[in-house]
Amino acid sequence: MDIGGEIRRLPRQNVSANEVFIPRGYTRKPRALNIWFFKTCFEKSEGFIGNSLPSISWKILMLFDAIPFIMRGDRKLGFWSVFAIGVGGMVGGGIFAVLGLAVQLSHGSAPIAFAIAGLVALLTSYSYAKLSVAYPSRGGTVEFLNQAYGTGIFTGGLNILLYLSYIIMLSLYSYAFGSYGATFFSGNYEFWRHVLITSAILLFTGINIIGSKAVGESEEYIVAIKLAILIFFVILGFWTINAARLAPDTWVSPGSIVAGGMIIFLAYEGFELIANTAEDVDNVPRTLPRAYYAAVGFVIVLYIAIAAVAVGNLPLAQLINARDYALAEAAKPFLGDAGFVLIAIAALLSTGSAINATLYSSARISYVIAKDGELPEVFEKRVWKRPVEGLLITAVLTIIVANLFDLSSISTIGSSGFLILFGLVNFANFRLYRKTQSNRYISLVGAVLAFFAVAILFYVVAGSSLTGVGVFVAMVILSFVIEWLYRRMTGRKIKYLTRRVRRAEHVK
């Protein structure tokens, strides 16, 4: 069937916000129509669509729904593809940035700290797996929160918190990029770190504005390279570990171990990206749960091994002193200066690709949230058919945070944000356990552990610095205040795209 011809023969008509524009008698799934919408939005004027669809929100939703099928044809994702998405999402720039922090807080028990953080991630992956099977949607986390808590101010505030948490993640990646990059320059380390932080954000913002197909296509190779280098680091470093540096007498108190794991929890952030693939996966009930558990399990083992090699090969004082680039410093004992350079290059590749990908996604998150009526309309504005204004605001906020706060504060804010969100996703599955056919007590344990971990993190970190804790609390309060005030002052109503998708999928 000629999809384009089928649609072009339809008469122009006005469609209300509660209706879906689909040809009468059309028997194929609405997704097939999206290919035509995608081509029309980018190759032709928006006249036809503007006269036929109820809102720009619907256009954008249909457009994003089409992209994966344009790029892959109609092929479905198998286990290994989804597994790679989960691993690639987690093993980004996080491990390069936060290893030194984990060692600083947990000393010789750093591998245990990574294991504890991994346990929270694994329990949360159970809830994500069940929710993804029950509610397969590219909305992912936002869809699950809507299903469990409704579409009021609470969920709207969480969406804003999610956007702000992505800004914190961007700041962490940028900070790590600057820290590793500054080691290649002689002279004032702090000066070069700030220069590189700002330069990286500006560079990748420019790439996202212009649009770089090559950068997107190179992403899979960057993931493969950084994984290969990390595994190479673990294999060689394992043979030179000094077991005495990992002995129980080097461990810290249980509270400090938990805090050490939770401050680096954002190193596990990324497995939830699997939820966004649910509509494109072959045999969802079988593939998604296996991919979640396998991806998180693999990364847990990898992180524990990296921590053990780092602590076992270098005295704690040296690791803590070089905490901003601890992974590169840990390679020196068994790989020499060449090992330092190798890990530093891997860190630059990894954090650079993470900055690029997160800028891309966060700009579109802000765009969609604004379209839903939860952010000011300035985030909606598009230049050259891209959400440039939202991208520029995101970049400016990231530059401020990355240059203003230290690594500990950034990690505390970021980890706390995602722990809260993941705790609420666990509790969402607890509430929806009948519909998701889950063991609700597993999700309840995951929620309790996530919230308890935040409390322990605050308690331990607040003893040395209140900055990160204070900023995070302010960020949470601000998210809900902005949501409430914005609705009250503007009268702007929320438009929930996921409901329209669900309605469209039932119209045939």
C-alpha positions as CSV (number, residue, x, y, z in Angstrom):
1,M,0.0,0.0,0.0
2,D,1.2,3.5,-0.8
3,I,0.9,5.1,2.6
4,G,1.6,8.6,1.4
5,G,-1.0,8.3,-1.4
6,E,-3.6,6.9,1.0
7,I,-3.3,9.9,3.3
8,R,-3.0,12.6,0.7
9,R,-6.4,11.5,-0.8
10,L,-8.1,12.3,2.5
11,P,-10.1,15.5,2.8
12,R,-8.8,18.2,5.0
13,Q,-10.7,18.6,8.1
14,N,-10.6,20.1,11.6
15,V,-10.1,17.5,14.4
16,S,-10.9,18.2,18.0
17,A,-8.4,17.5,20.8
18,N,-10.3,14.3,21.7
19,E,-10.3,12.8,18.2
20,V,-7.5,11.0,16.4
21,F,-7.0,11.6,12.7
22,I,-7.0,8.1,11.1
23,P,-8.7,7.2,7.8
24,R,-12.0,5.5,8.1
25,G,-11.6,1.8,7.4
26,Y,-7.9,1.9,7.7
27,T,-6.8,-1.5,9.1
28,R,-3.1,-1.1,9.7
29,K,-1.6,0.1,13.0
30,P,-1.3,3.8,13.3
31,R,2.5,3.4,13.5
32,A,2.6,2.9,9.7
33,L,1.2,6.4,9.3
34,N,4.0,7.9,11.2
35,I,6.5,7.3,8.4
36,W,4.5,9.6,6.2
37,F,4.2,12.2,9.0
38,F,8.0,12.1,9.6
39,K,8.7,12.7,5.9
40,T,6.2,15.5,5.6
41,C,7.5,17.3,8.7
42,F,11.0,17.3,7.4
43,E,10.6,17.5,3.6
44,K,7.5,19.6,3.1
45,S,5.7,22.5,4.7
46,E,3.5,21.8,7.7
47,G,0.3,23.1,6.0
48,F,-1.4,19.8,5.5
49,I,-0.6,18.5,8.9
50,G,-1.5,21.9,10.5
51,N,-5.0,21.7,9.0
52,S,-5.5,18.1,9.9
53,L,-4.2,17.5,13.4
54,P,-5.4,18.8,16.8
55,S,-2.1,20.1,18.1
56,I,1.6,20.4,17.6
57,S,2.1,18.0,20.5
58,W,0.4,15.3,18.5
59,K,2.6,16.0,15.5
60,I,5.8,15.7,17.6
61,L,4.6,12.5,19.2
62,M,3.8,10.9,15.9
63,L,7.2,12.1,14.5
64,F,9.2,10.6,17.4
65,D,7.2,7.4,17.1
66,A,8.3,7.2,13.5
67,I,12.0,7.7,13.8
68,P,13.0,4.2,15.0
69,F,11.1,2.6,12.2
70,I,12.5,4.9,9.6
71,M,16.0,4.0,10.7
72,R,15.5,0.3,11.1
73,G,12.7,-0.5,8.7
74,D,10.2,-2.5,10.7
75,R,12.7,-4.8,12.3
76,K,12.2,-5.7,15.9
77,L,14.9,-5.5,18.6
78,G,16.2,-8.8,20.0
79,F,17.7,-9.6,23.3
80,W,21.3,-8.5,22.5
81,S,20.2,-5.2,21.0
82,V,18.2,-4.3,24.1
83,F,21.0,-5.6,26.4
84,A,23.5,-3.3,24.6
85,I,21.2,-0.3,25.0
86,G,21.0,-0.9,28.8
87,V,24.8,-1.5,29.2
88,G,25.6,1.5,27.0
89,G,23.3,3.7,29.0
90,M,24.9,2.7,32.3
91,V,28.6,2.6,31.3
92,G,28.7,6.2,30.2
93,G,30.8,8.8,31.8
94,G,29.7,8.0,35.4
95,I,32.2,5.4,36.3
96,F,35.1,7.6,35.2
97,A,33.8,10.5,37.3
98,V,32.7,8.9,40.6
99,L,35.2,6.1,41.3
100,G,37.4,8.5,43.4
101,L,34.4,9.6,45.4
102,A,33.5,6.0,46.3
103,V,37.0,5.3,47.5
104,Q,37.1,8.5,49.5
105,L,34.0,7.5,51.4
106,S,34.3,3.7,51.6
107,H,38.1,3.2,51.4
108,G,39.0,-0.5,51.0
109,S,35.3,-1.5,51.0
110,A,34.6,0.4,47.7
111,P,33.8,-2.8,45.8
112,I,31.1,-3.5,48.5
113,A,29.8,0.0,48.0
114,F,29.4,-0.6,44.3
115,A,27.7,-3.9,45.1
116,I,25.1,-2.2,47.4
117,A,24.3,0.4,44.8
118,G,24.0,-2.4,42.3
119,L,21.5,-4.2,44.5
120,V,19.2,-1.2,44.5
121,A,19.6,-0.9,40.7
122,L,18.8,-4.6,40.3
123,L,15.7,-4.5,42.5
124,T,14.5,-1.4,40.6
125,S,15.1,-3.2,37.3
126,Y,12.5,-5.8,38.5
127,S,9.9,-3.0,38.7
128,Y,10.9,-1.5,35.4
129,A,10.7,-5.0,33.7
130,K,7.2,-5.6,35.0
131,L,6.0,-2.1,34.2
132,S,7.6,-2.2,30.7
133,V,5.8,-5.4,29.9
134,A,2.4,-4.2,31.2
135,Y,2.7,-0.7,29.8
136,P,5.0,-0.8,26.7
137,S,5.5,2.8,25.8
138,R,8.3,5.1,24.7
139,G,7.2,7.3,27.6
140,G,9.1,5.0,30.0
141,T,9.5,6.4,33.4
142,V,7.0,9.2,32.8
143,E,4.3,6.7,31.6
144,F,4.8,4.5,34.7
145,L,4.5,7.5,37.1
146,N,1.3,8.6,35.2
147,Q,-0.2,5.2,35.5
148,A,0.4,4.9,39.3
149,Y,0.0,8.5,40.5
150,G,-2.3,10.1,38.0
151,T,-1.7,13.2,36.0
152,G,-1.7,15.9,38.6
153,I,0.7,18.4,40.1
154,F,2.7,15.5,41.8
155,T,3.5,13.8,38.5
156,G,4.1,17.2,36.8
157,G,6.6,18.2,39.5
158,L,8.4,14.8,39.1
159,N,8.7,15.5,35.4
160,I,10.4,18.8,36.1
161,L,12.6,17.0,38.7
162,L,13.6,14.5,36.0
163,Y,14.6,17.3,33.6
164,L,16.7,19.0,36.4
165,S,18.3,15.6,37.2
166,Y,19.4,15.3,33.6
167,I,21.1,18.7,33.9
168,I,23.0,17.4,36.9
169,M,24.0,14.3,34.9
170,L,25.3,16.6,32.2
171,S,27.2,18.6,34.8
172,L,28.8,15.4,36.1
173,Y,29.9,14.3,32.6
174,S,31.2,17.8,31.8
175,Y,33.1,17.9,35.1
176,A,34.7,14.6,34.3
177,F,35.6,15.6,30.8
178,G,37.3,18.7,32.1
179,S,39.1,16.8,34.9
180,Y,40.6,14.1,32.6
181,G,41.3,16.6,29.8
182,A,43.1,19.0,32.2
183,T,45.7,16.3,33.0
184,F,47.1,16.8,29.4
185,F,47.9,20.4,30.1
186,S,50.8,21.7,32.2
187,G,50.2,24.7,34.5
188,N,47.1,25.6,36.4
189,Y,44.9,22.4,36.6
190,E,41.8,24.2,37.8
191,F,42.0,26.8,35.0
192,W,42.2,24.2,32.3
193,R,39.4,22.1,33.9
194,H,37.0,25.1,33.8
195,V,38.0,25.9,30.3
196,L,37.4,22.4,29.1
197,I,34.1,22.0,31.0
198,T,32.7,25.1,29.3
199,S,34.2,24.2,25.9
200,A,32.8,20.7,25.9
201,I,29.3,21.9,26.6
202,L,29.5,24.7,23.9
203,L,31.0,22.2,21.4
204,F,28.3,19.6,21.8
205,T,25.6,22.2,22.0
206,G,26.7,23.4,18.6
207,I,26.8,19.9,17.2
208,N,23.2,19.3,18.4
209,I,22.1,22.6,16.9
210,I,23.6,21.9,13.5
211,G,22.9,18.2,13.6
212,S,25.6,15.7,13.1
213,K,24.7,12.3,11.7
214,A,28.3,11.1,12.0
215,V,28.3,11.7,15.8
216,G,25.1,9.6,16.2
217,E,26.5,6.8,14.0
218,S,29.8,6.7,15.9
219,E,28.0,6.2,19.3
220,E,28.0,2.4,19.0
221,Y,31.7,2.3,18.3
222,I,32.5,4.6,21.2
223,V,30.5,2.2,23.5
224,A,32.5,-0.8,22.2
225,I,35.8,1.0,22.6
226,K,35.2,2.1,26.2
227,L,33.9,-1.3,27.2
228,A,37.0,-2.9,25.7
229,I,39.4,-0.6,27.5
230,L,37.6,-1.1,30.8
231,I,37.7,-4.9,30.5
232,F,41.4,-4.6,29.4
233,F,42.0,-2.6,32.6
234,V,40.3,-5.2,34.8
235,I,42.0,-8.2,33.2
236,L,45.6,-6.8,33.5
237,G,45.0,-5.1,36.8
238,F,43.6,-8.2,38.4
239,W,47.0,-9.9,38.4
240,T,48.7,-7.1,40.4
241,I,46.2,-6.6,43.1
242,N,47.5,-6.3,46.6
243,A,44.9,-8.1,48.7
244,A,45.9,-6.4,51.9
245,R,44.5,-3.1,50.5
246,L,41.0,-4.8,50.3
247,A,41.2,-6.5,53.7
248,P,38.4,-5.9,56.3
249,D,40.7,-3.7,58.4
250,T,40.6,-1.2,55.5
251,W,36.8,-1.0,55.5
252,V,34.8,1.8,57.0
253,S,31.6,1.8,59.0
254,P,28.4,0.3,57.4
255,G,26.9,3.8,57.1
256,S,29.9,5.1,55.2
257,I,29.9,2.1,52.9
258,V,26.2,2.7,52.0
259,A,26.9,6.4,51.5
260,G,29.9,5.5,49.3
261,G,27.6,3.4,47.2
262,M,24.8,5.8,47.0
263,I,26.9,8.9,46.1
264,I,28.0,7.0,43.0
265,F,24.5,5.5,42.3
266,L,24.2,7.6,39.2
267,A,26.9,5.4,37.6
268,Y,24.0,2.8,37.3
269,E,21.6,5.4,35.9
270,G,20.8,4.4,32.3
271,F,19.3,1.0,32.5
272,E,15.8,2.6,32.5
273,L,16.5,3.5,28.8
274,I,15.4,-0.1,28.0
275,A,11.8,0.9,28.9
276,N,11.8,3.4,26.0
277,T,12.4,0.5,23.5
278,A,9.4,-1.6,24.7
279,E,7.2,-0.8,21.6
280,D,10.1,-1.9,19.3
281,V,11.1,-5.2,21.0
282,D,10.4,-8.7,19.7
283,N,8.6,-10.9,22.2
284,V,8.4,-8.3,25.0
285,P,7.4,-10.5,27.9
286,R,10.5,-12.7,27.4
287,T,13.0,-10.2,26.0
288,L,12.7,-7.2,28.2
289,P,13.0,-8.8,31.7
290,R,16.0,-10.9,30.5
291,A,17.7,-7.8,29.1
292,Y,17.1,-5.7,32.2
293,Y,18.5,-8.3,34.6
294,A,21.4,-9.3,32.3
295,A,22.4,-5.6,31.7
296,V,22.3,-4.6,35.3
297,G,24.0,-7.8,36.5
298,F,26.8,-7.4,33.9
299,V,27.5,-3.8,35.0
300,I,27.4,-4.7,38.7
301,V,30.2,-7.3,38.1
302,L,32.1,-4.8,35.9
303,Y,32.0,-2.0,38.5
304,I,32.9,-4.3,41.4
305,A,35.9,-5.5,39.4
306,I,37.0,-2.0,38.5
307,A,36.8,-0.8,42.1
308,A,38.7,-3.9,43.3
309,V,41.5,-3.3,40.7
310,A,41.7,0.4,41.5
311,V,41.9,0.0,45.3
312,G,44.1,-3.1,45.1
313,N,46.7,-1.5,42.9
314,L,47.1,2.0,44.4
315,P,47.4,3.4,47.9
316,L,44.2,5.0,49.2
317,A,45.9,8.4,49.7
318,Q,46.9,8.5,46.0
319,L,43.5,7.5,44.8
320,I,41.8,10.1,47.0
321,N,44.2,12.8,46.0
322,A,43.5,12.1,42.3
323,R,39.8,11.5,42.8
324,D,38.7,13.6,39.9
325,Y,40.6,11.3,37.5
326,A,41.1,8.2,39.8
327,L,40.5,5.6,37.2
328,A,43.4,6.9,35.0
329,E,45.7,7.2,38.1
330,A,44.8,3.6,39.1
331,A,46.2,2.3,35.7
332,K,49.7,3.6,36.4
333,P,51.0,0.8,38.6
334,F,50.5,-1.9,36.0
335,L,50.3,0.0,32.7
336,G,52.6,3.0,33.5
337,D,52.1,6.4,32.0
338,A,50.8,4.8,28.8
339,G,47.9,3.3,30.9
340,F,47.1,6.7,32.3
341,V,46.9,8.2,28.9
342,L,44.8,5.3,27.6
343,I,42.2,5.5,30.4
344,A,42.2,9.3,30.1
345,I,41.4,9.1,26.4
346,A,38.7,6.5,27.1
347,A,37.2,8.9,29.6
348,L,37.2,11.8,27.2
349,L,35.5,9.7,24.5
350,S,33.0,8.3,27.0
351,T,32.1,11.6,28.7
352,G,32.1,13.4,25.4
353,S,29.6,11.0,23.9
354,A,27.5,11.1,27.1
355,I,27.4,14.9,27.0
356,N,26.3,14.8,23.4
357,A,23.6,12.1,23.9
358,T,22.3,13.7,27.1
359,L,22.1,17.2,25.6
360,Y,20.1,15.7,22.7
361,S,17.6,13.8,25.0
362,S,17.3,16.5,27.7
363,A,16.5,19.2,25.1
364,R,13.7,17.0,23.8
365,I,12.5,16.1,27.3
366,S,12.2,19.8,28.0
367,Y,10.4,20.3,24.7
368,V,7.9,17.5,25.3
369,I,7.3,18.7,28.9
370,A,6.7,22.2,27.7
371,K,4.3,20.8,25.1
372,D,2.5,19.1,27.9
373,G,2.1,22.5,29.6
374,E,4.6,21.9,32.4
375,L,7.3,24.3,31.4
376,P,7.2,27.8,29.8
377,E,6.5,28.1,26.1
378,V,10.0,29.3,25.4
379,F,11.1,25.6,25.7
380,E,8.8,24.8,22.8
381,K,10.3,27.2,20.3
382,R,12.0,25.5,17.3
383,V,14.7,26.8,15.1
384,W,15.8,24.9,12.0
385,K,13.1,22.3,13.0
386,R,15.0,21.6,16.3
387,P,14.1,22.6,19.9
388,V,17.0,25.0,20.0
389,E,15.7,27.4,22.8
390,G,15.3,24.5,25.2
391,L,18.7,23.2,24.2
392,L,20.4,26.6,24.8
393,I,18.7,26.9,28.3
394,T,19.8,23.4,29.2
395,A,23.4,24.2,28.1
396,V,23.6,27.5,30.1
397,L,22.2,25.8,33.2
398,T,24.8,23.0,32.8
399,I,27.7,25.4,32.4
400,I,26.7,27.2,35.7
401,V,26.3,24.0,37.7
402,A,29.4,22.2,36.4
403,N,31.6,25.2,37.1
404,L,30.0,26.3,40.3
405,F,29.8,23.0,42.3
406,D,32.5,20.4,43.2
407,L,32.3,16.8,42.2
408,S,30.9,15.6,45.6
409,S,28.0,18.1,45.5
410,I,27.1,17.3,41.9
411,S,27.2,13.5,42.6
412,T,25.1,13.9,45.7
413,I,22.5,16.0,43.9
414,G,22.3,13.6,40.9
415,S,22.3,10.4,42.8
416,S,19.7,11.6,45.2
417,G,17.4,12.7,42.3
418,F,17.5,9.4,40.5
419,L,17.2,7.4,43.8
420,I,14.0,9.3,44.6
421,L,12.6,8.8,41.1
422,F,13.6,5.1,41.1
423,G,12.1,4.7,44.6
424,L,8.8,6.1,43.3
425,V,8.9,3.8,40.2
426,N,9.3,0.8,42.6
427,F,6.4,2.1,44.7
428,A,4.4,2.5,41.4
429,N,4.9,-1.2,40.7
430,F,3.9,-2.0,44.3
431,R,0.6,-0.2,43.7
432,L,0.0,-1.7,40.3
433,Y,1.2,-5.2,41.2
434,R,-2.1,-6.9,40.1
435,K,-1.9,-5.3,36.6
436,T,1.8,-6.0,36.2
437,Q,1.5,-9.5,37.8
438,S,4.4,-8.8,40.1
439,N,5.6,-9.8,43.5
440,R,4.8,-6.5,45.2
441,Y,7.1,-7.1,48.1
442,I,10.2,-7.1,45.9
443,S,9.2,-3.7,44.6
444,L,8.4,-2.5,48.2
445,V,11.9,-3.6,49.3
446,G,13.3,-1.7,46.3
447,A,11.4,1.5,47.2
448,V,12.3,1.3,50.9
449,L,16.0,0.7,50.1
450,A,16.1,3.6,47.7
451,F,14.5,6.1,50.1
452,F,16.7,4.7,53.0
453,A,19.8,5.1,50.9
454,V,19.0,8.8,50.3
455,A,18.6,9.3,54.0
456,I,21.9,7.6,54.8
457,L,23.6,9.6,52.0
458,F,22.3,12.9,53.4
459,Y,23.3,11.9,57.0
460,V,26.9,11.0,56.1
461,V,27.6,13.7,53.5
462,A,26.0,16.5,55.5
463,G,28.7,16.0,58.2
464,S,31.3,17.3,55.8
465,S,29.4,19.5,53.4
466,L,25.8,20.7,53.3
467,T,26.0,22.1,49.8
468,G,24.9,19.1,47.9
469,V,22.1,18.2,50.3
470,G,20.8,21.8,50.5
471,V,20.9,22.2,46.7
472,F,19.0,18.9,46.2
473,V,16.3,19.8,48.7
474,A,15.9,23.2,47.1
475,M,15.7,21.6,43.7
476,V,12.9,19.2,44.7
477,I,10.9,22.0,46.4
478,L,11.5,24.2,43.4
479,S,10.2,21.6,40.9
480,F,6.8,21.4,42.6
481,V,6.6,25.1,43.3
482,I,7.3,25.9,39.7
483,E,4.6,23.3,38.6
484,W,2.0,24.7,40.9
485,L,2.7,28.4,40.3
486,Y,3.0,28.0,36.5
487,R,-0.4,26.3,36.3
488,R,-2.0,28.8,38.6
489,M,-0.5,32.0,37.0
490,T,-0.9,31.0,33.4
491,G,-3.9,28.7,33.4
492,R,-2.1,26.6,31.0
493,K,-3.5,23.1,30.8
494,I,-1.6,19.8,30.8
495,K,-1.8,17.8,27.6
496,Y,-0.9,14.2,28.1
497,L,0.4,12.6,24.9
498,T,0.5,9.1,26.3
499,R,-3.3,9.1,26.5
500,R,-3.6,10.0,22.8
501,V,-1.2,7.3,21.9
502,R,-3.3,4.8,23.8
503,R,-6.4,6.1,22.1
504,A,-4.8,5.9,18.7
505,E,-3.6,2.4,19.1
506,H,-7.2,1.3,19.7
507,V,-8.6,3.0,16.6
508,K,-8.3,0.8,13.6
